[in-house]
Amino acid sequence: MKKILILASLFVFLAQPLFVFAQEESVSQAQSINQETEAESEESAEESGDLTEAEEDKNEESEKAKKHYLAALGTIIVPSIFIGSYNRFVSRAPWAQVTWDDASHFYEHELKWDTDWYWTNFVLHPYQGSLTYMGARALNLNLAESAVLTTASSFVWEYFFETNSPSKNDLIYTSLGGVVVGEMFYRLSKEADDWNKLVSYALNPTRFYTNLFEKNYPGTTGNIQELSFRVSMGASHAYTMYAEDASGERTSRHETFPIYLGPELSVVYADPYGHDTNSPYSQFELDFGAEIGKGSGEGADKGEQMIMYRVQIRSNGVLWSRAPEFSKRDTTIGFVLDYDFLWHSFAEISSLAPAFAIKQRINKKESHIDYQLHLGWNLLGTADNYYYRRAVVDAEEYRDYSYNMGPEFVAKWRWASDAGHTFDLDLHAYGFYDFYDQLQEIDSTGYEAAEFLTVRYEHPVSENVRLGLDNEFYFRQSFFDKYYDDVYSFMYSGKIYARIMLIK
């Protein structure tokens, strides 16, 4: 039931921009406004010779604006008080029943890897950290200052608002994940502020607090290059080979997810190609989607067996970049941060990886080709543990995923015609090494490799609507030292979808 409520909330959240834009006079009017803004920005950029100079000037203005440091300290504690009070008095969670003795002896608490629900660790904690971050940014603090307060808020929560041992993974994901999510949501909230206050406040609810001290919401607008809403329907088939017991005899299991559907929201903030900047996240791409459908009949409990679910977040934000000039090619070379999250009935994977990146658009007559290459290192990620996930082994208390680190590689290639036809190839590849000190009952440190390959084609049926076919191939190989045997997994997913271009 909890998963259904989460998915229903995500469906409403993801559909919100579609309903808001429907209230405008027309989508084309919104596009026209955006194009005029882009033209003005480009004209200004031509005069200065730098496409991001206007934004960097505004960043300098923000630096000169009054910084409300004292009020910003409140962003450390206010979100924790609201979240902690709800869990203490409404849901009555045992871990939220903090006593004075717990708080006064915080220094005695031992840092550990926790066993929390996957969604809690890698979505709720980054979002909680983003509240402090967005609040500080709205009070005119810069990125570095806001990141320091976000880290402090993570420490305060772990040591003073929970009876559990402070969590190593939460301290990282609430702080670093909070900065990533916070900067993207902060910028999108500023964009939304011009056309719908409801969406702006939904993206950054700390404005109810920060408006008491700063009425002017800092930031720039007119940066969204593309905003689209997609609805898809599909089916998947999965196959796994593993050993059921210590004898090592291998067996296989097939699973079919016969039907599912769901929305996805995609945002391209500033042009990824030819982007020259010293300002982190002045350009980013974000895809956020959810799906629900009929389960495969497999799983550790009845809910897992009956319901198929998928929540996926993929993003990359530029940290620093240069734009060397090439004939008919718009090029970006620099560093990005890839933040990925997959919560699926069959697989769980997350990553937080700084990476070296090359992005280039090759302009041709009536079409263009885009490609991206990212090579990075996952600082803290996760990968599901099949033996626990599918209840092959029994354990009294366990988590169905492992904490790990390792290399990450992203390759994207897209051909797009001026008429709206597109053909995409997208590869996300991960290497995982499980941390030794997070091992569970029958766990063993091992190496794993996972790849997602997506092949997609879109056909325009009108100026703003496209129909598409989506094929995704998932491969996973796990090599363990002490398990019954290695695990090999494969899943194919086929989808049809309709995409509405809200801004392009």
C-alpha positions as CSV (number, residue, x, y, z in Angstrom):
1,M,0.0,0.0,0.0
2,K,2.9,2.4,0.8
3,K,4.4,1.9,-2.6
4,I,1.0,2.5,-4.3
5,L,0.6,5.8,-2.4
6,I,4.1,6.9,-3.4
7,L,3.5,6.1,-7.0
8,A,0.1,7.9,-7.0
9,S,1.8,11.0,-5.5
10,L,4.5,10.8,-8.2
11,F,1.9,10.5,-11.0
12,V,0.2,13.7,-9.7
13,F,3.5,15.5,-9.3
14,L,4.8,14.6,-12.8
15,A,1.5,15.5,-14.4
16,Q,1.3,18.9,-12.7
17,P,3.2,20.9,-15.4
18,L,0.9,19.5,-18.1
19,F,-2.2,20.8,-16.3
20,V,-0.6,24.1,-15.5
21,F,0.4,24.6,-19.2
22,A,-3.1,23.7,-20.2
23,Q,-4.4,26.7,-18.3
24,E,-2.2,29.0,-20.4
25,E,-3.7,30.4,-23.6
26,S,-1.7,27.9,-25.6
27,V,1.5,25.9,-25.5
28,S,2.7,27.7,-28.6
29,Q,2.4,31.0,-26.7
30,A,4.6,29.7,-24.0
31,Q,7.1,28.5,-26.6
32,S,7.0,31.9,-28.3
33,I,7.8,33.6,-25.1
34,N,10.7,31.2,-24.5
35,Q,12.0,31.7,-28.0
36,E,11.9,35.5,-27.6
37,T,13.8,35.1,-24.3
38,E,16.3,32.9,-26.0
39,A,16.8,35.4,-28.9
40,E,17.4,38.2,-26.4
41,S,19.9,36.0,-24.5
42,E,21.7,35.0,-27.7
43,E,21.8,38.7,-28.8
44,S,23.3,39.6,-25.5
45,A,25.7,36.7,-25.7
46,E,26.9,37.7,-29.1
47,E,27.7,41.2,-27.8
48,S,29.7,39.7,-24.9
49,G,31.1,36.7,-26.8
50,D,30.0,34.3,-24.0
51,L,26.6,32.5,-23.9
52,T,26.7,32.3,-20.1
53,E,28.0,35.8,-19.3
54,A,24.5,37.1,-18.6
55,E,23.9,34.4,-15.9
56,E,27.4,34.9,-14.4
57,D,26.7,38.6,-14.2
58,K,23.5,37.8,-12.3
59,N,25.4,35.5,-10.0
60,E,27.8,38.4,-9.2
61,E,24.7,40.5,-8.5
62,S,23.5,37.8,-6.2
63,E,26.8,37.7,-4.4
64,K,26.4,41.5,-3.8
65,A,22.8,41.1,-2.5
66,K,22.2,41.0,1.2
67,K,22.9,37.6,2.6
68,H,20.6,36.6,5.5
69,Y,23.1,34.4,7.4
70,L,21.1,34.3,10.6
71,A,17.9,33.3,8.9
72,A,19.8,30.8,6.8
73,L,20.8,29.0,10.0
74,G,17.1,28.4,10.5
75,T,17.0,26.3,7.4
76,I,19.2,23.8,9.2
77,I,16.7,23.2,11.9
78,V,13.2,24.1,10.5
79,P,12.9,21.2,8.0
80,S,14.1,18.8,10.7
81,I,11.5,20.1,13.2
82,F,8.7,19.6,10.7
83,I,9.8,16.2,9.6
84,G,10.8,15.0,13.0
85,S,7.5,16.2,14.6
86,Y,5.4,14.4,12.0
87,N,7.3,11.1,12.6
88,R,7.2,11.6,16.4
89,F,3.6,12.6,16.9
90,V,1.6,11.6,13.8
91,S,3.2,8.3,12.5
92,R,4.7,7.6,16.0
93,A,7.8,6.0,14.5
94,P,9.9,4.4,17.2
95,W,13.1,5.9,15.9
96,A,11.7,9.4,16.2
97,Q,11.0,9.1,20.0
98,V,14.2,11.0,20.9
99,T,14.7,11.8,24.6
100,W,16.9,14.4,26.2
101,D,19.3,11.6,27.2
102,D,19.6,10.5,23.6
103,A,20.4,14.1,22.5
104,S,22.8,14.9,25.3
105,H,24.9,11.8,24.6
106,F,25.0,12.2,20.9
107,Y,28.8,11.8,20.8
108,E,28.4,8.2,22.0
109,H,26.5,7.1,18.9
110,E,28.5,4.9,16.5
111,L,28.4,5.5,12.8
112,K,26.9,2.6,10.8
113,W,25.5,1.7,7.4
114,D,21.7,1.6,7.9
115,T,19.1,-0.9,6.6
116,D,16.4,1.6,5.8
117,W,13.9,1.3,3.0
118,Y,15.6,1.9,-0.4
119,W,13.2,4.8,-1.2
120,T,14.0,6.5,2.1
121,N,17.7,6.4,1.7
122,F,18.1,7.6,-1.9
123,V,15.1,9.8,-2.5
124,L,13.8,11.1,0.8
125,H,17.2,11.9,2.3
126,P,18.5,13.9,-0.7
127,Y,15.2,15.7,-0.8
128,Q,15.4,16.5,2.9
129,G,18.9,17.9,2.3
130,S,17.6,19.9,-0.6
131,L,15.2,21.8,1.6
132,T,18.0,23.3,3.6
133,Y,20.0,24.0,0.5
134,M,17.1,25.7,-1.4
135,G,16.3,27.8,1.7
136,A,19.9,29.0,1.9
137,R,20.0,29.8,-1.8
138,A,16.8,31.8,-1.6
139,L,18.4,33.8,1.2
140,N,21.1,34.9,-1.2
141,L,23.8,32.4,0.0
142,N,26.1,31.0,-2.8
143,L,26.4,27.4,-3.7
144,A,29.4,26.7,-1.4
145,E,27.8,28.4,1.6
146,S,24.5,26.6,1.0
147,A,26.4,23.2,0.7
148,V,28.0,23.8,4.1
149,L,24.6,24.4,5.8
150,T,23.2,21.3,4.0
151,T,26.0,19.2,5.5
152,A,25.3,20.7,8.9
153,S,21.6,19.9,8.6
154,S,22.5,16.2,7.8
155,F,24.7,16.0,10.9
156,V,21.9,17.6,13.1
157,W,19.3,15.2,11.8
158,E,21.4,12.0,12.2
159,Y,22.6,12.9,15.8
160,F,19.7,14.7,17.3
161,F,16.4,13.6,15.6
162,E,16.8,9.8,15.5
163,T,17.3,7.2,18.1
164,N,19.1,5.0,15.5
165,S,22.8,5.0,15.1
166,P,23.9,7.8,12.7
167,S,24.0,6.5,9.2
168,K,27.2,6.8,7.0
169,N,25.1,6.7,3.8
170,D,22.6,9.2,5.0
171,L,25.3,11.7,5.9
172,I,26.6,11.5,2.3
173,Y,23.2,11.4,0.5
174,T,21.5,14.1,2.6
175,S,24.4,16.5,2.1
176,L,25.9,15.8,-1.4
177,G,22.6,14.5,-2.8
178,G,20.8,17.4,-1.2
179,V,23.1,19.9,-3.1
180,V,22.4,18.1,-6.4
181,V,18.7,17.9,-6.0
182,G,18.5,21.3,-4.3
183,E,20.3,23.2,-7.1
184,M,18.2,21.7,-9.8
185,F,14.9,22.3,-8.0
186,Y,16.0,25.8,-6.9
187,R,16.6,26.8,-10.5
188,L,13.4,25.2,-11.8
189,S,11.5,26.9,-9.0
190,K,12.8,30.2,-10.1
191,E,11.8,29.4,-13.7
192,A,8.3,28.5,-12.6
193,D,7.9,31.6,-10.5
194,D,7.3,33.6,-13.6
195,W,4.3,31.6,-14.8
196,N,2.8,29.7,-11.9
197,K,3.5,30.3,-8.2
198,L,1.9,27.0,-7.2
199,V,4.5,25.0,-9.1
200,S,7.3,27.3,-7.8
201,Y,6.4,26.7,-4.2
202,A,5.8,23.0,-4.8
203,L,9.4,22.8,-6.0
204,N,10.8,24.9,-3.2
205,P,8.4,24.8,-0.2
206,T,11.0,26.6,2.0
207,R,9.9,29.8,0.3
208,F,7.1,30.0,3.0
209,Y,10.0,30.5,5.4
210,T,12.5,32.5,3.4
211,N,9.9,35.0,2.2
212,L,9.7,36.3,5.7
213,F,13.3,37.6,5.2
214,E,13.8,38.0,1.5
215,K,10.9,39.0,-0.8
216,N,13.0,39.0,-4.0
217,Y,13.6,35.4,-5.2
218,P,17.1,35.4,-6.7
219,G,18.0,33.6,-9.9
220,T,17.6,33.7,-13.6
221,T,14.8,32.8,-16.0
222,G,14.4,31.8,-19.6
223,N,16.9,29.0,-19.4
224,I,14.7,26.0,-20.1
225,Q,15.7,24.7,-23.6
226,E,13.3,21.8,-23.6
227,L,10.4,20.6,-21.4
228,S,8.3,17.6,-22.3
229,F,5.7,15.3,-20.7
230,R,5.5,11.7,-21.8
231,V,3.0,8.9,-21.1
232,S,4.1,5.3,-21.9
233,M,2.7,1.8,-21.9
234,G,4.8,-1.3,-22.0
235,A,5.7,-4.8,-21.0
236,S,8.9,-6.5,-19.8
237,H,10.4,-10.0,-19.6
238,A,13.3,-10.8,-17.2
239,Y,15.6,-13.8,-16.9
240,T,18.0,-14.7,-14.0
241,M,20.5,-17.5,-13.5
242,Y,21.7,-18.2,-10.0
243,A,22.3,-21.0,-7.4
244,E,19.6,-21.8,-4.9
245,D,21.8,-23.3,-2.2
246,A,25.4,-24.0,-1.1
247,S,25.6,-27.0,-3.6
248,G,26.2,-24.4,-6.3
249,E,23.8,-26.1,-8.7
250,R,22.5,-23.4,-11.1
251,T,18.9,-22.7,-11.8
252,S,17.0,-20.1,-13.8
253,R,13.9,-18.0,-13.3
254,H,11.8,-16.2,-15.8
255,E,9.5,-13.3,-14.9
256,T,7.0,-11.4,-17.1
257,F,5.6,-8.0,-16.3
258,P,2.6,-8.1,-18.8
259,I,1.5,-4.4,-18.7
260,Y,2.4,-1.2,-17.0
261,L,2.0,2.5,-17.7
262,G,3.2,5.8,-16.4
263,P,4.3,9.4,-16.9
264,E,7.8,11.0,-17.3
265,L,8.9,14.6,-17.2
266,S,12.1,15.6,-19.0
267,V,13.9,19.0,-18.6
268,V,16.9,20.4,-20.5
269,Y,18.1,23.5,-18.6
270,A,20.3,25.6,-20.9
271,D,21.9,24.3,-24.0
272,P,24.2,21.2,-23.3
273,Y,26.3,22.0,-26.4
274,G,28.7,24.9,-26.5
275,H,28.3,25.7,-22.8
276,D,31.1,27.7,-21.2
277,T,30.7,28.2,-17.5
278,N,32.3,28.4,-14.1
279,S,28.9,28.1,-12.4
280,P,27.9,24.6,-11.3
281,Y,24.5,23.4,-12.6
282,S,24.1,26.4,-14.9
283,Q,23.3,23.6,-17.3
284,F,21.6,20.2,-16.5
285,E,19.4,17.5,-17.9
286,L,16.8,15.8,-15.7
287,D,14.4,12.9,-16.5
288,F,12.0,11.8,-13.8
289,G,9.4,9.1,-14.4
290,A,7.2,6.5,-12.7
291,E,5.3,3.4,-13.8
292,I,2.9,0.9,-12.3
293,G,1.4,-2.3,-13.5
294,K,0.8,-6.0,-13.0
295,G,3.5,-7.9,-11.2
296,S,5.4,-10.9,-12.3
297,G,4.2,-13.2,-9.5
298,E,7.8,-13.2,-8.0
299,G,9.1,-11.3,-5.0
300,A,9.8,-11.4,-1.3
301,D,6.2,-10.5,-0.3
302,K,2.7,-10.5,-1.8
303,G,2.8,-6.8,-2.8
304,E,6.0,-7.4,-4.8
305,Q,4.4,-10.3,-6.5
306,M,1.2,-8.5,-7.5
307,I,2.4,-5.0,-8.4
308,M,5.0,-3.9,-10.8
309,Y,6.5,-0.5,-10.0
310,R,9.3,1.6,-11.4
311,V,10.6,5.0,-10.3
312,Q,13.6,6.4,-12.3
313,I,15.6,9.6,-12.0
314,R,18.5,10.3,-14.3
315,S,20.3,13.6,-14.3
316,N,23.6,15.2,-15.1
317,G,24.7,18.7,-14.2
318,V,27.7,20.6,-15.5
319,L,30.2,21.5,-12.8
320,W,32.7,23.4,-15.0
321,S,33.1,23.5,-18.7
322,R,34.7,25.1,-21.7
323,A,33.3,25.5,-25.2
324,P,36.1,25.2,-27.8
325,E,35.2,26.4,-31.3
326,F,34.9,23.9,-34.2
327,S,33.3,24.5,-37.6
328,K,29.6,23.5,-37.5
329,R,30.1,21.9,-34.1
330,D,28.9,23.1,-30.7
331,T,31.2,21.5,-28.2
332,T,31.3,21.3,-24.4
333,I,34.2,19.8,-22.5
334,G,34.4,19.7,-18.8
335,F,33.1,18.0,-15.6
336,V,29.6,16.9,-14.7
337,L,27.9,15.1,-11.9
338,D,25.7,12.1,-12.8
339,Y,22.9,11.3,-10.3
340,D,20.9,8.2,-11.2
341,F,18.3,6.3,-9.2
342,L,16.3,3.2,-10.3
343,W,13.7,1.6,-8.0
344,H,12.2,-1.2,-10.0
345,S,10.4,-4.5,-9.1
346,F,13.3,-6.4,-10.7
347,A,16.3,-4.1,-10.0
348,E,17.6,-1.3,-7.8
349,I,20.5,0.8,-8.8
350,S,21.7,4.3,-7.7
351,S,24.8,6.3,-8.3
352,L,26.4,9.7,-7.5
353,A,29.3,10.1,-9.9
354,P,31.5,13.1,-10.8
355,A,32.7,12.5,-14.4
356,F,34.8,14.0,-17.2
357,A,32.4,14.7,-20.1
358,I,32.5,15.6,-23.8
359,K,29.2,16.9,-25.4
360,Q,29.0,17.8,-29.0
361,R,26.3,18.8,-31.6
362,I,27.2,18.4,-35.2
363,N,25.0,20.7,-37.3
364,K,23.9,19.4,-40.7
365,K,21.5,20.6,-43.3
366,E,17.9,20.0,-42.0
367,S,19.2,17.8,-39.1
368,H,21.8,17.5,-36.4
369,I,23.6,14.8,-34.5
370,D,24.3,15.1,-30.7
371,Y,26.5,12.8,-28.7
372,Q,27.8,12.7,-25.1
373,L,30.5,10.7,-23.4
374,H,30.9,10.7,-19.6
375,L,33.6,8.8,-17.7
376,G,33.3,9.0,-14.0
377,W,33.6,7.4,-10.6
378,N,30.6,6.5,-8.4
379,L,31.3,7.8,-4.9
380,L,28.5,6.0,-3.2
381,G,26.0,3.8,-5.0
382,T,23.8,0.8,-4.5
383,A,22.8,-2.4,-6.3
384,D,20.1,-4.8,-5.4
385,N,21.0,-8.2,-3.9
386,Y,19.1,-10.8,-5.8
387,Y,19.3,-13.5,-3.1
388,Y,17.6,-11.2,-0.6
389,R,15.4,-9.4,-3.1
390,R,13.7,-12.5,-4.3
391,A,13.8,-14.3,-0.9
392,V,16.1,-17.0,-2.1
393,V,17.6,-17.0,1.3
394,D,16.0,-16.1,4.6
395,A,17.2,-13.5,7.0
396,E,15.6,-11.9,10.1
397,E,16.7,-8.4,9.3
398,Y,18.3,-7.3,6.1
399,R,18.2,-4.8,3.3
400,D,17.8,-6.0,-0.3
401,Y,20.7,-3.9,-1.6
402,S,24.4,-3.3,-1.0
403,Y,26.4,-0.1,-0.7
404,N,29.2,0.2,-3.2
405,M,31.4,2.3,-5.4
406,G,33.0,2.0,-8.9
407,P,33.4,3.3,-12.4
408,E,30.5,4.7,-14.4
409,F,30.3,5.3,-18.2
410,V,27.6,7.1,-20.1
411,A,27.3,7.3,-23.9
412,K,24.5,9.1,-25.7
413,W,23.9,9.5,-29.5
414,R,20.9,11.2,-31.1
415,W,20.0,12.1,-34.7
416,A,17.2,14.7,-35.0
417,S,15.7,16.2,-38.0
418,D,14.3,19.8,-38.1
419,A,10.9,18.2,-38.8
420,G,10.9,16.4,-35.4
421,H,12.0,12.9,-36.2
422,T,14.5,11.5,-33.7
423,F,16.5,8.3,-33.2
424,D,18.3,7.8,-29.9
425,L,20.9,5.4,-28.4
426,D,21.6,5.7,-24.7
427,L,24.0,3.6,-22.7
428,H,24.5,3.7,-18.9
429,A,27.1,1.3,-17.6
430,Y,28.1,0.8,-14.0
431,G,30.8,-1.2,-12.2
432,F,30.3,-1.9,-8.5
433,Y,32.5,-3.0,-5.7
434,D,30.7,-3.6,-2.4
435,F,32.1,-2.0,0.7
436,Y,33.5,-4.6,3.1
437,D,32.1,-3.0,6.3
438,Q,28.5,-3.0,5.1
439,L,28.3,-6.8,4.5
440,Q,25.2,-8.6,5.8
441,E,24.5,-12.1,7.1
442,I,25.6,-14.1,4.1
443,D,27.0,-11.2,2.1
444,S,30.4,-11.2,0.5
445,T,32.4,-8.5,-1.1
446,G,32.3,-8.9,-4.9
447,Y,32.3,-7.2,-8.2
448,E,29.3,-6.4,-10.3
449,A,28.6,-4.9,-13.7
450,A,25.3,-3.5,-15.0
451,E,24.3,-1.9,-18.3
452,F,21.2,-0.2,-19.5
453,L,21.0,0.2,-23.3
454,T,18.0,2.1,-24.7
455,V,17.1,2.4,-28.4
456,R,14.3,4.9,-29.1
457,Y,12.6,6.4,-32.2
458,E,10.1,9.3,-32.2
459,H,7.8,10.4,-35.0
460,P,6.1,13.8,-35.0
461,V,2.3,13.7,-35.5
462,S,1.9,17.5,-34.9
463,E,4.0,20.5,-34.0
464,N,4.0,19.6,-30.3
465,V,3.1,15.9,-30.2
466,R,5.3,12.9,-30.9
467,L,4.7,9.1,-30.9
468,G,7.5,6.8,-30.1
469,L,8.9,3.3,-29.6
470,D,11.2,2.6,-26.7
471,N,13.3,-0.6,-26.3
472,E,15.5,-1.1,-23.2
473,F,18.0,-3.9,-22.5
474,Y,19.2,-4.5,-19.0
475,F,22.2,-6.7,-18.3
476,R,23.7,-7.6,-14.9
477,Q,26.6,-9.9,-13.9
478,S,27.5,-10.3,-10.2
479,F,30.7,-12.0,-9.2
480,F,30.8,-13.0,-5.5
481,D,33.5,-14.4,-3.3
482,K,31.4,-16.4,-0.8
483,Y,27.9,-16.6,-2.2
484,Y,26.4,-19.8,-3.5
485,D,27.3,-18.7,-7.0
486,D,27.5,-15.7,-9.3
487,V,24.2,-14.2,-10.6
488,Y,23.4,-13.2,-14.2
489,S,20.3,-11.1,-15.0
490,F,18.7,-9.8,-18.2
491,M,15.5,-7.8,-18.8
492,Y,14.0,-6.5,-22.0
493,S,11.4,-3.8,-21.8
494,G,9.3,-2.6,-24.8
495,K,7.1,0.5,-24.7
496,I,5.0,2.8,-26.9
497,Y,4.5,6.4,-25.8
498,A,3.2,9.8,-26.6
499,R,5.3,12.9,-25.8
500,I,4.0,16.4,-25.6
501,M,6.6,19.1,-26.2
502,L,5.7,21.9,-23.7
503,I,8.8,24.0,-24.5
504,K,11.2,23.2,-27.3
